[in-house]
Structure formats: structure tokens, C-alpha cells
């Protein structure tokens, strides 16, 4: 029985650091408050993070793309923040020169 | 008279009715969107029913729901028309259930659905019938299921599909047929499957159909009871728009000459654990490379001219190889992060890292470094993390050693190798700041050594960065440093 301090999907829980090992194929997200880190198990990483799957541990990792809300990998954004246009995995306040703006899908196309 | 009274009454009645109707209408409009007691709904049409132990899709949700999260429940199947009352749904999350069956009519009516998350379920095949009419779908997650079969018509009708996750399944081949009509596909991951061979034409159609867009390709071959990939897949050459390529854990032994020549837009190359590779790959034609990761190989040497073409390279990870000597990285002027840990490096020359003014992180841990030129790090004015962890017999060019705790590693650094490279360091615990109390002393000595050099005429035109040593949290008034590091001071 996993103590309440750990989220569902946890396989081994610690009193101070929450979940230290998630059930297979779930992602572990390390939430930080001051110098304490708490592990949480998720099937989907939160906004601003993407999941890296590996054979032993699946991790939620922060997107490193400016103005990105959801990303596919470290450098490819799938959903830009409100009001921004996306073009090949990056986010723009206005479409780069030479591209056409599609407001319905908030995208830039050639 | 009665007539006048009646006449008076009628307007009042009408007025009253009017007001009544208004209020009723007002109420009708202002009645908050309905929500199921099992969910939390917000005012904008979002409904979070995740982690509630549900075995079926809850009823009673507002027709205006645009976001529905049903993840981490126990839903094993989706019956027909289960979402027919939610015509405005744009994002549907069903990750982390035990879904094994999706009725062909389960998703009918969801004409505005853009994001569908089915990862972490028990699907054995792509539910192609159910996906058929999702004309607005852009992102489809099918990762972490047990998919062995991708029917030919799997993604038919998904003209807007841009991002597809098929990683962590049991595919034995690249689904060439099902993908060939995906004109807008931008990002695809096939990681953690059992694909042992990629036909040369695997992505040919994708490259022509996606002239404007790039493809990210993450291929990870799990070598369970199969042999993993033996040779570098030529199929990569049919992707002129490829910008990011990832290979992990496979048995490729050589990367052919000009392997990336037809991928001029490559920004990221990640080859981890190519344990049989012995020679550094030719990177000809990759002038746009921003990140190069090449780890876990038998590579012993880095080409001298590595940085000639890589002027925009920002991240270089060559850890866990067998590298003995380092070339000069001077041409890679944009480098911010170099990781060389776990190699056999023995010497750092004066020009090895010279001119890398953007370099922030340099990890040389777990090497066999015997000799460091005194000015090796002089011009690294942006350096914040310099790691030397576990260097065994450092014969440095000069004198005492200062112990420096940085964010993640303990470093032995010669006092007179330019410590002034550091500006400010923050460490988790106050006692770790004790080391910098010694450095304060060193900063003045480095300015003294400057004077000495001036006198000796040895002061080349190299700009000395004024040292401002700031460590937080500071050890505080109780002076634990003397007790902790007394002998080192």
C-alpha cells in the first residue's frame, strides 16, 4: 500500500521525496520546492515539459523553447503560448518574412 | 372606473411578464455550464476527471466542454458515440487507463478534436476505424501501448496530423504505408520499438510530402531477443528537411562517409551508446548543427578540423568514449556546454578552449588529466561550472590546490590557474561556501601574480577578468569554515 503522500502510479515512495520509482511506462516529474525535490508519477508531463522514454526510467523534462507551452522534444514545440504563431517547432510573435499567417490554426506556412 | 382600472392593470402585467421573462432568460444564460459530480470543471469548458477510479466516461458534462482529462482511471473500453454530446471537444486525454478496445464509432462527432492522448494503455493495434473522421486532429499519442500492427488505413482522413508518438510499442518495422499520405507530418517518434531494419525508401514519401516541414526522427531499437540495428540506415538520406536525429543503444559499427551530407538542415545529432563505432563520423554538410551528442563509443580521437564547419555548435557531449587527446575547439565560437567526462584525456593545452567566451559548462570529470596549461581557462569569461571530479594525479604547472564546490561537483583546481574565471557561485548548503573563503584570499593573490608578471614582462595582452567572489548562502557568523577546512586555508 503506497502512503497517501505519493501519487497513484507510484511503486516506491519516500516520506521526504514523494515517489522515487514510478510504475513502468509512467513518467516521473521532479517537483522542486526550495532544496527539496518530490517525485510525482504521470502518464502525461505537465505544460512546459515533455516526456523522454528510456528502457529504465521515463522522465519529464523541461522544454527549452522560447514561448512554448507543449513540446515534442527539447527543441521542437507542438503548441505555442497564447497569441503566438508556430512554424516548424518554434514560436513567433509574428510570422517570419516570406511566410503566410494562418490565424485559424495560429501557424505560419510557406 | 373599472375600464380605467383594467387598462392600468394590463401594462403592469405586461411589464411584470417582461421582467419575468428577462430574468428567466437571464438566468438561463447565466446558468453555469453543467459538470459531472465526479469531475472538476472550470468556467472555460475544461473538465478534469483524472485519477478518480472511473471505469466509464462520466455523463452530465457540459456540451461546451472543449478540454476533457480522463487520464489515470480504469476505463477498459470506449463504446460507440460515448462523446457524442461534446461536439466542441478539442483535447481529449485518456492516458494511463487500461483501454484495450475502442469502438469504431466511439469518437464520432468530434470534428474539432485537435489533441488525442491514448498513451499508456493496452492497445494492440492502431484504432484506425475510430480515428477515421477526426479531420482536425493535429497531435496523436499512441506511445506506451502494445501495438504490433499499424493497419494500412490507420491515419487515413487525418489530413492535419502533425505530431505522432508511436514510441514504446512492439513495432518490428517502420509503418511506411500508413504514413505515406501524411502530408503535414512534422514530428514522429518510433523510439523503444523492435525495428531492426529501415528500408532505404522508408521516409521517401514523407520527404516529398513534407517539403516545407521537417521531421524529427527518434529511432531507438530495443534489442530484446533480436539483434539491434547493424548498419547506419541510408533512409536518413531521403530526408532533406531533417533537423533532429536521435539514435540510442544500437550496434552500428560504422557511420559511412558523408552520412549526413543530404541533411543540410540538421540541428541536432544524438548518437548514444553506438558501442561499436570506432571512428569519429564525418560531419560534412552539417553547417547548421547546434547540438552534437556522441557517447558510449570506442572513439579515441577527435578530428583536428572539427570546428571548421561547426560555427553554430552550442552543445557538445562526447562523454563515455575513449578520447585521449583534445584538438583546439577555437572555431566553435558559440559553444556553451562541453561534456567530456569518462574519457582518457591526459592533457589540456593553452589553446584547447581558447576563445570560447560563451562557454558556461565544461565537464572534464573522470579523465586521467596530468597536465593543464596555466592559461587553459583564461578566456572563458562566461564559465559557471567547471568540473574535474575524480582526477587522480594532477601535476599542475604550479602550486597549491583550492577545493571548489560548485553546483554539482567537487573540483580540485590549482590555485594559480586563473580562478578569476569564477564570478558567483550558489550552492545548496552554507558549509559549501567555506571553500570560497579561501578563494577571497586567492583573488588578491591572482592580482599580485599579475603585478609579478608585469615586472617579468610575461604579461601578454590577455584581459584579466576582475574576480568578484560571491557565494550564497554564506557560512554566517559561526565560522564553521575553520573547523571544516582549517588545514586547506
Interface residues (C-beta under 8 A of the other chain):
Chain A: X7 X8 X9 X25 X26 X35 X42 X43 X44 X53 X54 X55 X72 X73 X74 X75 X76 X78 X79 X88 X89 X105 X109 X110
Chain B: X51 X71 X72 X93 X95 X96 X117 X119 X120 X138 X139 X141 X143 X144 X160 X162 X163 X167 X168 X186 X187 X189 X191 X192 X212 X213 X214 X216 X218 X222 X243 X244 X246 X248 X249 X267 X268 X290 X291 X428
